[in-house]
């Protein structure tokens, strides 16, 4: 399981690539993400982003409270198959 660490108010950028042949999603608990991928055409803030096959998405997060947060694919069963990790904010 991947684990990423950050400090409160530190700017973190996640780069996520969908290498599969189906649509996945990237969901980060407790933190809003801002899409920094220019292909979207505008700034989108969310906790869940769809990932179309063969695309790279980048998300900026600036955590505001310490905790251990879960991130995972939001497609049912994919987290159970290993598409899951932790984001630790200190």
NORWO-V355267 format. One record per helix or strand of 3 or more residues. SS is the DSSP state (H for helix, E for strand). FROM is the first residue (numbers start at 1). LEN is the number of residues. If there is no record, write none. Layout:
BEGIN
ss,from,len
SS,FROM,LEN
SS,FROM,LEN
END
This chain:
BEGIN
ss,from,len
E,2,5
E,11,7
E,24,5
E,33,3
H,38,3
E,48,4
E,56,7
E,67,6
E,84,6
END
